[in-house]
Amino acid sequence: MNTELFEAIQGLQQVSGISQEILIERIKQGILKAVKRDYPDTENVRIDLDPEKQVFEMNLLKQVVEDEPLDPANEIGLEQARTYNPKLTIGDMCEIPLSPATFGRVAAASAKQSIRSDMKQFERDRLVSQYKDKEHELVSATVQKVEPVTGNAILLIDKDEIYFPKGEQIPGEELKAGDIIKVYVVGVINPDKKPSVKVSRTHRDFVKRLFEIEVPEIYDGTVEVKAISREAGARSKIAVASRNADVDPIGACIGPKRSRITAIVNELGGEKIDLINYSEDDAEFIAKALSPAEVVSVTLAEDGSRSCRVIVPANQLSLAIGNKGQNAKLAARLTGYKIDIVSSEAVETASEQ
């Protein structure tokens, strides 16, 4: 039986990654709880669990008294004590061994449940600790499986299975088992209860981290990403600025022969990216944010509210608004302004009236 026990311990250690010392202590605590359930009034229990010596022993400890014990749970008469150890005298502690059979199925099940509970807590603590360090970073993941009906996937990250819902995947991308992809670690959800790791490819900071990887000038701080707005799978707008007058921020992001921007677009499955020169002048920034449309003028609200009126040439109106209003929405998110877009023709007509 001892051999089976220690083989099981070794297997648990390999699967959980928990050190042998911690694992043995967890098991001893679980067994102690179970013994206490069978012997609730016994105050002293000794459990020896030594994988190196292949020793597993459980003993109740009772003090030797001369006559009949007043507290049978913790005392034992001298005559009976000497059946366990002939050398015992009054006042000594008598060790009464418990066999697995004496321990009983109920006690064994209790010990197993306690160990399982402790293992779950250890796993929770490990998961929270490990992914706190990776929060807001990109990690590589292997697609383990994809549910055919829902499209939800299971990813493997550092031997951990992470749930990857369809809603966090880039619209239109089709994952398959064996794919290696990059994901953004949003964070650990419910760290104190049942923690789970949330990862995403639709988060706007997923794009930011891709730029940091591909563009050395962003990584070293020469070029700064000032703002991002994104419609995952369709279009992103990235406002960038340079801290060095000799470095063109947009050129740095595009890279030689468009190599850097191409790598990012490929990772995003063909998502369009508008690179915009950031400006401290809000009106100028709004005009640039509506790229690729041309802008005639931008008038900020006089009441200080973050709203504005933008005039564009008549032939640029649909481009400025974009398909289903996408370009205007992204520009609004990028700048933080509510944008009202009108054509120059409509303005002229209104003024004539």
SULZIZI-V74178 format. One record per residue. RES is the residue in three letters. SS is DSSP state (h for helix, s for strand, l for the rest). D_CENTER is the distance of its C-alpha to the mean C-alpha in Angstrom with 1 decimal. Layout:
{{RES	SS	D_CENTER} {RES	SS	D_CENTER}}
//
This chain:
{{MET	l	40.2} {ASN	h	38.9} {THR	h	38.2} {GLU	h	36.1} {LEU	h	34.2} {PHE	h	33.4} {GLU	h	32.5} {ALA	h	30.0} {ILE	h	28.6} {GLN	h	28.3} {GLY	h	26.5} {LEU	h	24.0} {GLN	h	23.5} {GLN	h	22.8} {VAL	h	20.4} {SER	h	18.3} {GLY	l	18.8} {ILE	l	20.2} {SER	l	23.3} {GLN	h	26.6} {GLU	h	27.7} {ILE	h	24.8} {LEU	h	25.0} {ILE	h	28.8} {GLU	h	28.5} {ARG	h	26.2} {ILE	h	28.8} {LYS	h	31.7} {GLN	h	30.3} {GLY	h	29.8} {ILE	h	33.3} {LEU	h	34.8} {LYS	h	33.5} {ALA	h	35.1} {VAL	h	38.4} {LYS	h	38.6} {ARG	h	38.4} {ASP	h	41.4} {TYR	l	43.2} {PRO	l	42.2} {ASP	l	45.2} {THR	l	44.8} {GLU	l	43.7} {ASN	l	43.4} {VAL	s	41.4} {ARG	s	40.8} {ILE	s	38.3} {ASP	s	38.6} {LEU	s	35.9} {ASP	s	36.4} {PRO	l	34.9} {GLU	l	37.1} {LYS	l	40.3} {GLN	l	39.1} {VAL	s	40.2} {PHE	s	39.0} {GLU	s	41.3} {MET	s	41.3} {ASN	s	44.1} {LEU	s	45.3} {LEU	s	47.1} {LYS	s	50.3} {GLN	s	53.0} {VAL	s	56.5} {VAL	s	59.2} {GLU	l	62.9} {ASP	l	63.5} {GLU	l	61.6} {PRO	l	58.2} {LEU	l	57.7} {ASP	l	53.9} {PRO	l	53.5} {ALA	l	49.7} {ASN	l	49.9} {GLU	s	53.5} {ILE	s	55.6} {GLY	s	59.4} {LEU	h	60.8} {GLU	h	62.5} {GLN	h	59.4} {ALA	h	57.2} {ARG	l	59.6} {THR	l	58.9} {TYR	l	55.4} {ASN	l	56.8} {PRO	l	60.6} {LYS	l	60.2} {LEU	l	58.5} {THR	l	60.5} {ILE	l	60.2} {GLY	l	57.2} {ASP	l	55.1} {MET	s	51.8} {CYS	s	52.1} {GLU	s	49.2} {ILE	s	49.1} {PRO	s	46.9} {LEU	s	44.7} {SER	l	44.4} {PRO	h	41.6} {ALA	h	44.2} {THR	h	45.0} {PHE	h	41.3} {GLY	h	41.2} {ARG	h	38.8} {VAL	h	37.6} {ALA	h	36.9} {ALA	h	35.1} {ALA	h	32.9} {SER	h	32.1} {ALA	h	31.2} {LYS	h	28.9} {GLN	h	27.2} {SER	h	26.7} {ILE	h	25.3} {ARG	h	22.9} {SER	h	21.8} {ASP	h	21.4} {MET	h	19.4} {LYS	h	16.9} {GLN	h	16.6} {PHE	h	16.3} {GLU	h	13.5} {ARG	h	11.7} {ASP	h	12.5} {ARG	h	11.5} {LEU	h	8.0} {VAL	h	7.6} {SER	h	9.8} {GLN	h	8.5} {TYR	h	5.1} {LYS	h	7.2} {ASP	l	9.3} {LYS	l	7.4} {GLU	l	6.6} {HIS	l	9.1} {GLU	l	10.0} {LEU	s	10.9} {VAL	s	10.4} {SER	s	12.8} {ALA	s	12.2} {THR	s	15.1} {VAL	s	15.9} {GLN	s	17.0} {LYS	s	18.6} {VAL	s	19.2} {GLU	l	20.8} {PRO	l	24.1} {VAL	l	24.8} {THR	l	21.6} {GLY	l	20.0} {ASN	l	16.6} {ALA	s	15.1} {ILE	s	13.4} {LEU	s	11.8} {LEU	s	12.1} {ILE	s	10.0} {ASP	l	11.8} {LYS	l	13.3} {ASP	s	10.3} {GLU	s	10.8} {ILE	s	8.2} {TYR	s	9.9} {PHE	s	10.8} {PRO	l	13.4} {LYS	h	16.5} {GLY	h	16.1} {GLU	h	13.2} {GLN	l	15.5} {ILE	l	18.3} {PRO	l	21.4} {GLY	l	23.9} {GLU	l	21.8} {GLU	l	22.4} {LEU	l	20.0} {LYS	l	21.5} {ALA	l	20.7} {GLY	l	20.7} {ASP	l	19.6} {ILE	s	17.6} {ILE	s	15.6} {LYS	s	13.6} {VAL	s	10.4} {TYR	s	9.0} {VAL	s	5.4} {VAL	s	6.3} {GLY	s	4.4} {VAL	s	4.3} {ILE	s	7.3} {ASN	l	10.4} {PRO	l	9.8} {ASP	l	13.6} {LYS	l	14.2} {LYS	l	12.3} {PRO	l	8.6} {SER	s	6.3} {VAL	s	2.9} {LYS	s	4.7} {VAL	s	6.2} {SER	s	9.9} {ARG	l	13.2} {THR	l	15.1} {HIS	l	13.8} {ARG	h	16.6} {ASP	h	14.8} {PHE	h	14.0} {VAL	h	17.8} {LYS	h	18.1} {ARG	h	16.0} {LEU	h	18.2} {PHE	h	21.3} {GLU	h	20.3} {ILE	h	20.1} {GLU	h	23.3} {VAL	l	25.4} {PRO	h	26.3} {GLU	h	28.0} {ILE	h	24.8} {TYR	h	22.9} {ASP	l	25.9} {GLY	l	26.4} {THR	l	29.7} {VAL	s	28.4} {GLU	s	26.1} {VAL	s	24.1} {LYS	s	25.5} {ALA	s	24.1} {ILE	s	22.3} {SER	s	22.9} {ARG	s	21.8} {GLU	s	22.7} {ALA	l	20.3} {GLY	l	22.6} {ALA	l	25.7} {ARG	s	25.9} {SER	s	24.3} {LYS	s	26.3} {ILE	s	25.5} {ALA	s	27.7} {VAL	s	28.3} {ALA	s	30.7} {SER	s	32.2} {ARG	l	33.0} {ASN	l	35.7} {ALA	l	38.7} {ASP	l	39.2} {VAL	l	35.8} {ASP	l	35.5} {PRO	h	31.8} {ILE	h	32.1} {GLY	h	33.9} {ALA	h	31.3} {CYS	h	28.6} {ILE	h	30.8} {GLY	l	31.8} {PRO	h	34.8} {LYS	h	35.9} {ARG	h	32.8} {SER	h	30.7} {ARG	h	27.7} {ILE	h	27.5} {THR	h	28.3} {ALA	h	25.3} {ILE	h	22.9} {VAL	h	24.8} {ASN	h	24.6} {GLU	h	20.8} {LEU	l	20.9} {GLY	l	23.4} {GLY	l	26.3} {GLU	l	25.0} {LYS	s	27.7} {ILE	s	27.1} {ASP	s	29.5} {LEU	s	29.7} {ILE	s	31.4} {ASN	s	33.1} {TYR	l	31.9} {SER	l	34.8} {GLU	l	35.3} {ASP	l	38.0} {ASP	h	36.3} {ALA	h	39.0} {GLU	h	38.7} {PHE	h	34.9} {ILE	h	35.3} {ALA	h	37.9} {LYS	h	35.7} {ALA	h	32.7} {LEU	l	34.9} {SER	l	35.3} {PRO	l	36.7} {ALA	l	39.1} {GLU	l	42.0} {VAL	l	42.4} {VAL	l	45.9} {SER	s	44.9} {VAL	s	42.3} {THR	s	43.5} {LEU	s	41.3} {ALA	l	42.0} {GLU	l	44.6} {ASP	l	43.2} {GLY	l	40.1} {SER	l	37.7} {ARG	l	35.1} {SER	s	37.0} {CYS	s	39.3} {ARG	s	41.8} {VAL	s	41.6} {ILE	s	44.6} {VAL	s	44.4} {PRO	l	47.2} {ALA	h	47.9} {ASN	h	46.9} {GLN	h	43.5} {LEU	h	42.6} {SER	h	40.8} {LEU	h	38.9} {ALA	h	37.9} {ILE	h	36.7} {GLY	l	35.1} {ASN	h	34.5} {LYS	h	33.7} {GLY	h	33.5} {GLN	h	30.4} {ASN	h	31.8} {ALA	h	32.9} {LYS	h	29.7} {LEU	h	27.6} {ALA	h	30.3} {ALA	h	30.1} {ARG	h	26.4} {LEU	h	26.8} {THR	h	29.6} {GLY	l	29.0} {TYR	l	32.5} {LYS	s	33.9} {ILE	s	36.0} {ASP	s	39.3} {ILE	s	40.6} {VAL	s	44.3} {SER	s	46.6} {SER	h	49.4} {GLU	h	51.8} {ALA	h	50.8} {VAL	h	51.3} {GLU	h	54.7} {THR	h	55.8} {ALA	h	54.8} {SER	h	56.7} {GLU	h	59.8} {GLN	l	59.9}}
//
